Amino acid sequence: MTSGDVLIVGLLALAGFLVGGVVSFWPRNKVGAGICAVLAVLALGGAILRLV
């Protein structure tokens, strides 16, 4: 496993963690959920760009 693979797995794990934050924050705090959603999209985008 190369360091690039580790980075991709880490970014995907971070995106999953942030998506979980969106789900848990949504009913109480829509601003916090929005921030988590933006960060999740950035982490997922970074992982996808790293794959390409």
C-alpha positions, 0 to 999 in steps of 0.5 A: 500500500503506497502513501497515495493509497493511504491518503485516499483511504483517509480522505474517504474515511474523513468524508464518511465521518463528516457525512455522519456529522451532517446526519446527526446535526441536521435536526438541531443545527442546520448551520453546523450540518451545512459546514460538515456537508461542505467539508465532506464534499471537499474531502470526497472531491480530494479523494476522487481527484487523487484517484484520477 
